[in-house]
Amino acid sequence: MEDGSVRGFKAAAASVQKHLGAAIAAIDLAFGDGYAKANPSLVAAYVQACALEDISVCLAEVGVLVGNGLVSR
């Protein structure tokens, strides 16, 4: 049985994989096949932007829970 930290790590790794695939596809679509491979820093920035968006969604959800009194401050 996995503890919460192992499940969390696996979920985070899966999320990065999803964002990485999306980054490569979007960049190659926008700039041509192979552009993502030739520009890894652009891929990294895209993945980082996706991760920040994930964090903002989570924080918004926590804010709703706190606002509804479901989580104490």
N, C-alpha and C positions, 0 to 999 in steps of 0.2 A: 504494500500500500504506500502511495506517495503522500508526502506531507504537502502542505499548502505552498511552501516555497518552491518545491520541485514542479508542481502543477503550474505555478506562476511563471517559472522560468520557461517551461515548455510552451506555454501560451504566448509569452513574449517572443520566443524564437520563431514560432509559427507566424506571428504578426509581422516580424521583420522579413521573413521569407515572402509573405504576401506582398508587402510594400516593395521589396526588391524586384519581384516579378513585374509589378505594376510600373515601377520606375523605368525599368528597361524597356517595357512595351511602349510606354508613353513617350519616352525620349526618342526611341527609334522611329516611332510613328511621326513625331514632330520634325525630326532632323535627318531621318534616313537610317537604313539598316546599318548597324555597326557603330553608330554614333555613341551609344551608351557605353559600349565596350572600350571605345577610344577615349572616353571622358568619365572615368570613375568618380571624380570629385563631383560632377553633376549628379550622378546616380546617388552618391552619398548625401548630397544636399536634399534631393528629392525624398529619400528615405527618412531623413531627419525631419523634414517638413511634415511628412505623414505621421511620424511619431508624435510630434508636437500637436498635431490635430487630434490624435487619439487622447493625449493628455487633456486637452481642452474640453473634449467631450466628457471624459471622466469627471473632471472638476465641475463641469456644469451639472452633471447628474448628482454629485455630492451636494452641490449648492441647493438643488431642488429638495433633496432628502433633508438637509438641515432646515431649509425654509419651511418644510412641511412638518417639522418636529419629529422626524423619524430617526434622526441621529442627533445626539447631544453635542453641543459645541465644546 
